[in-house]
């Protein structure tokens, strides 16, 4: 296959991945809510209800607080834009995404963090007390979670001699023994803790509560309405699917297309959807039997994730 054909194939793969994440993110939220409803003895809304909610929000008029500046509406846009950028270059359905050579795990974390920072700035921009409280709590959690994630990436990078994300997935496909190594298991355990913290899931945050004493993410988006709120919900759901997709591909990489080809890529999309759905359902089941931690207990949980990442680095260095 010529170089031009490779480029076109990679670009098409990136565009399809973005579309899958845009649609799959809200559906993932709907699936998780459905699972929780069933376990709690309720029927619950249909799985596609988040898509219907987004359509309703995008049809409404945009409303902004009088005292806000351009930062307030820019927050949701940056959140979605960063999720789209990461979805295009990540090894979700294929290990040959566009700009795959530049798809560094550290850079991807930085891009996703940029969206979180702009949402926090947008909440502060309104001058509302709940926005400031939520931003303060979110940035505190982020300051505790990001070091654990960075050290976890370092642990996975040492055996592979690279932090390139497609290369890490390919390593698991070529050498399956890496997947059951203590380094990979400890690092992914730390990664899971960070996902729960960054996506505002239990036991870190309760996405279904509006109690002002416990709100974190909901406090930041309380002033958003209409299309801005729709973009925020879309961006957060895309980030959740992205993080879970990266987790399952690093844990169970089988199904990811390791060679160009429409058939292999199609299989990769189906397998990705199945793996993310199972992971999302497992988190929903976990949330049903888990209570939200108090704020002063969250550092203990995130410190546990950091310790797992450090142990992963130690085992990686010792086993070299």
VMD Tcl script that draws the C-alpha trace (Angstrom):
set ca {
  {0.00 0.00 0.00}
  {1.38 3.39 -0.96}
  {2.16 6.16 1.50}
  {-0.80 8.23 0.29}
  {-3.14 5.28 0.81}
  {-1.78 4.83 4.33}
  {-2.43 8.49 5.11}
  {-5.97 8.38 3.72}
  {-6.69 5.17 5.64}
  {-5.40 6.71 8.88}
  {-7.44 9.89 8.41}
  {-10.62 7.91 7.71}
  {-9.94 5.77 10.78}
  {-9.55 8.91 12.90}
  {-12.80 10.42 11.62}
  {-14.71 7.19 12.26}
  {-13.25 6.92 15.76}
  {-14.40 10.47 16.53}
  {-17.91 9.65 15.32}
  {-18.01 6.46 17.38}
  {-16.90 8.29 20.53}
  {-19.38 11.15 19.94}
  {-22.29 8.72 19.68}
  {-20.95 6.06 21.99}
  {-20.21 8.40 24.91}
  {-23.87 9.35 25.55}
  {-24.95 5.76 24.90}
  {-22.43 4.60 27.51}
  {-23.99 6.96 30.05}
  {-27.42 5.62 29.15}
  {-26.23 2.03 29.56}
  {-24.71 2.74 32.97}
  {-27.91 4.45 34.14}
  {-29.96 1.53 32.84}
  {-27.84 -1.01 34.70}
  {-28.11 0.98 37.92}
  {-31.86 1.32 37.52}
  {-32.34 -2.40 36.99}
  {-30.24 -3.30 40.03}
  {-32.18 -0.79 42.12}
  {-35.50 -2.32 41.07}
  {-36.50 0.44 38.65}
  {-37.22 0.32 34.93}
  {-35.15 3.37 34.11}
  {-34.93 5.45 30.96}
  {-33.95 3.85 27.63}
  {-30.27 3.55 26.81}
  {-30.52 6.21 24.09}
  {-32.13 8.76 26.43}
  {-28.91 10.86 26.72}
  {-28.97 11.35 22.94}
  {-32.55 12.59 23.16}
  {-31.58 14.94 25.99}
  {-28.70 16.34 23.93}
  {-31.00 16.96 20.97}
  {-33.38 18.88 23.25}
  {-30.56 20.95 24.80}
  {-29.04 21.87 21.43}
  {-32.45 23.11 20.26}
  {-32.72 25.61 23.12}
  {-31.52 29.19 23.23}
  {-28.04 29.90 24.60}
  {-28.17 31.71 27.98}
  {-25.15 33.09 29.84}
  {-24.79 34.98 33.14}
  {-24.53 38.74 32.68}
  {-21.21 39.03 34.53}
  {-19.49 36.23 32.59}
  {-16.86 36.75 29.89}
  {-15.79 34.73 26.85}
  {-14.29 32.08 29.14}
  {-17.73 30.83 30.22}
  {-18.95 29.71 26.75}
  {-15.42 28.66 25.74}
  {-15.24 26.01 28.49}
  {-17.63 23.46 26.90}
  {-16.17 24.08 23.43}
  {-12.62 23.37 24.62}
  {-13.84 20.31 26.52}
  {-15.40 18.79 23.40}
  {-12.50 19.89 21.16}
  {-9.91 18.19 23.36}
  {-12.00 15.01 23.48}
  {-12.32 15.04 19.68}
  {-8.57 15.54 19.23}
  {-7.73 12.67 21.56}
  {-10.35 10.38 19.99}
  {-8.84 10.95 16.55}
  {-5.24 10.03 17.47}
  {-5.81 7.32 20.09}
  {-5.52 3.57 19.38}
  {-9.17 2.78 20.04}
  {-10.08 0.54 17.10}
  {-6.69 0.49 15.35}
  {-3.06 0.81 16.32}
  {-2.47 3.00 13.27}
  {-4.47 6.17 13.96}
  {-3.58 9.50 12.33}
  {-0.50 11.07 13.92}
  {0.06 7.74 15.66}
  {3.80 8.39 15.97}
  {3.00 11.56 17.94}
  {0.30 9.95 20.09}
  {2.27 10.16 23.31}
  {0.44 9.12 26.48}
  {1.78 12.12 28.42}
  {0.59 14.51 25.70}
  {-2.87 12.93 25.67}
  {-3.16 13.41 29.43}
  {-2.17 17.06 29.03}
  {-4.79 17.64 26.31}
  {-7.57 16.06 28.38}
  {-6.49 18.06 31.42}
  {-6.81 21.23 29.34}
  {-10.53 20.59 28.94}
  {-10.95 20.12 32.70}
  {-9.11 23.36 33.40}
  {-11.33 25.36 31.03}
  {-14.50 23.94 32.61}
  {-13.18 24.98 36.01}
  {-12.33 28.45 34.69}
  {-15.81 28.73 33.18}
  {-17.36 27.93 36.55}
  {-15.20 30.55 38.25}
  {-16.04 33.09 35.56}
  {-19.68 33.28 36.62}
  {-18.85 34.47 40.13}
  {-21.39 32.04 41.58}
  {-20.42 30.48 44.94}
  {-21.24 26.94 43.85}
  {-19.05 27.30 40.76}
  {-16.06 28.39 42.81}
  {-16.62 25.61 45.32}
  {-16.88 22.95 42.61}
  {-13.82 24.27 40.76}
  {-11.76 24.27 43.95}
  {-12.74 20.71 44.74}
  {-12.21 19.50 41.17}
  {-8.75 21.05 40.91}
  {-7.79 19.58 44.29}
  {-8.84 16.12 43.13}
  {-7.03 16.68 39.83}
  {-3.84 17.72 41.64}
  {-3.97 14.44 43.58}
  {-4.98 12.22 40.67}
  {-2.68 13.49 37.92}
  {0.60 12.46 39.64}
  {-0.76 8.93 40.02}
  {-1.65 8.82 36.32}
  {1.71 10.18 35.22}
  {3.59 7.65 37.36}
  {1.34 4.86 36.04}
  {2.25 5.89 32.48}
  {5.92 5.85 33.46}
  {5.51 2.31 34.83}
  {4.02 1.06 31.54}
  {6.62 2.97 29.50}
  {9.70 1.42 31.14}
  {9.23 -2.15 29.79}
  {8.15 -0.83 26.38}
  {10.94 1.78 26.23}
  {8.37 4.28 24.94}
  {5.34 6.24 26.09}
  {3.75 6.11 22.63}
  {0.19 4.87 23.18}
  {-0.21 2.80 19.97}
  {3.14 1.18 20.73}
  {1.96 0.21 24.22}
  {-1.15 -1.43 22.75}
  {0.90 -3.20 20.06}
  {3.27 -4.50 22.73}
  {0.36 -6.26 24.42}
  {-0.73 -7.79 21.11}
  {2.75 -9.04 20.20}
  {3.83 -10.07 23.72}
  {0.74 -11.14 25.70}
  {2.91 -11.99 28.73}
  {3.26 -8.23 29.32}
  {-0.47 -7.99 30.07}
  {-0.20 -10.21 33.16}
  {3.00 -8.68 34.45}
  {2.83 -7.00 37.88}
  {3.90 -3.72 36.30}
  {0.99 -3.55 33.85}
  {-1.57 -4.74 36.43}
  {-0.48 -2.24 39.09}
  {-0.31 0.62 36.57}
  {-3.78 -0.13 35.19}
  {-5.16 -0.41 38.72}
  {-3.88 3.10 39.37}
  {-5.31 4.21 36.01}
  {-8.75 2.91 37.02}
  {-8.69 4.95 40.24}
  {-7.80 8.05 38.21}
  {-10.66 7.37 35.75}
  {-13.17 7.24 38.59}
  {-11.81 10.52 39.95}
  {-11.56 12.40 36.65}
  {-14.99 11.30 35.40}
  {-16.76 12.14 38.67}
  {-17.96 8.60 39.42}
  {-18.55 6.94 42.77}
  {-16.92 6.76 45.28}
  {-15.25 10.08 44.35}
  {-18.35 11.98 43.19}
  {-22.01 11.17 42.68}
  {-23.15 12.29 39.20}
  {-26.82 12.03 40.24}
  {-26.77 14.32 43.27}
  {-27.44 18.04 43.59}
  {-26.74 18.30 47.31}
  {-24.63 21.42 47.64}
  {-22.40 20.01 50.39}
  {-21.21 17.11 48.21}
  {-21.35 18.46 44.64}
  {-18.10 18.58 42.72}
  {-18.66 18.29 38.98}
  {-22.33 19.27 39.17}
  {-21.39 22.46 41.00}
  {-19.11 23.51 38.12}
  {-21.78 23.09 35.43}
  {-24.70 24.44 37.48}
  {-24.77 27.75 35.56}
  {-24.70 26.15 32.10}
  {-27.92 25.74 30.11}
  {-29.05 24.95 26.58}
  {-26.34 24.21 23.99}
  {-23.53 24.97 26.47}
  {-24.87 22.36 28.88}
  {-25.30 19.96 25.97}
  {-21.67 20.40 24.96}
  {-20.57 19.88 28.54}
  {-22.51 16.62 28.88}
  {-21.27 15.46 25.46}
  {-17.66 16.29 26.31}
  {-17.78 14.53 29.68}
  {-19.37 11.41 28.18}
  {-16.76 11.36 25.40}
  {-13.95 11.63 27.96}
  {-15.40 8.73 29.94}
  {-15.59 6.53 26.85}
  {-12.08 7.56 25.82}
  {-10.57 6.73 29.20}
  {-12.40 3.41 29.44}
  {-11.44 2.61 25.85}
  {-7.77 3.22 26.59}
  {-8.02 1.17 29.78}
  {-9.59 -1.89 28.14}
  {-7.22 -1.74 25.17}
  {-4.20 -1.64 27.46}
  {-5.67 -4.44 29.56}
  {-7.18 -6.62 26.80}
  {-5.83 -5.41 23.43}
  {-7.28 -8.25 21.35}
  {-9.67 -7.01 18.72}
  {-7.73 -3.82 18.00}
  {-6.71 -3.76 14.33}
  {-2.93 -4.09 14.09}
  {-2.87 -3.79 10.30}
  {-4.64 -1.48 7.82}
  {-7.85 -2.84 6.39}
  {-11.54 -2.00 6.42}
  {-12.60 -5.42 7.76}
  {-10.11 -5.42 10.62}
  {-11.04 -1.84 11.49}
  {-14.75 -2.70 11.49}
  {-14.09 -5.62 13.83}
  {-12.05 -3.27 16.02}
  {-15.00 -0.86 16.31}
  {-17.38 -3.66 17.32}
  {-14.93 -5.13 19.84}
  {-14.21 -1.68 21.27}
  {-17.94 -1.06 21.80}
  {-18.35 -4.42 23.48}
  {-15.37 -3.99 25.80}
  {-16.32 -0.45 26.81}
  {-19.93 -1.53 27.40}
  {-18.78 -4.33 29.71}
  {-16.44 -1.96 31.56}
  {-19.17 0.66 31.92}
  {-21.66 -1.92 33.18}
  {-19.11 -3.19 35.70}
  {-18.59 0.35 37.03}
  {-22.37 0.83 37.26}
  {-22.68 -2.39 39.28}
  {-19.84 -1.23 41.52}
  {-21.57 2.12 42.07}
  {-24.81 0.48 43.23}
  {-23.01 -1.15 46.15}
  {-20.68 1.77 46.89}
  {-21.25 4.90 48.93}
  {-19.66 8.25 48.17}
  {-16.57 8.96 50.24}
  {-16.40 12.09 52.33}
  {-14.23 14.83 50.91}
  {-11.50 14.43 53.51}
  {-11.28 10.70 52.67}
  {-10.64 11.25 48.96}
  {-6.89 11.93 49.39}
  {-6.56 8.47 50.94}
  {-8.15 6.84 47.87}
  {-6.02 8.83 45.43}
  {-2.91 8.21 47.51}
  {-3.67 4.50 47.17}
  {-3.73 4.93 43.39}
  {-0.40 6.75 43.54}
  {1.13 3.95 45.62}
  {-0.05 1.38 43.06}
  {1.66 3.41 40.32}
  {4.88 3.70 42.32}
  {4.88 -0.06 42.95}
  {4.42 -0.53 39.21}
  {7.53 1.57 38.55}
  {9.49 -0.37 41.15}
  {8.53 -3.73 39.66}
  {9.36 -2.45 36.17}
  {12.83 -1.34 37.26}
  {13.54 -4.52 39.25}
  {12.42 -6.85 36.43}
  {14.60 -5.19 33.79}
}
mol new
graphics top color blue
foreach p $ca { graphics top sphere $p radius 0.5 }
foreach p [lrange $ca 0 end-1] q [lrange $ca 1 end] { graphics top cylinder $p $q radius 0.2 }
display resetview
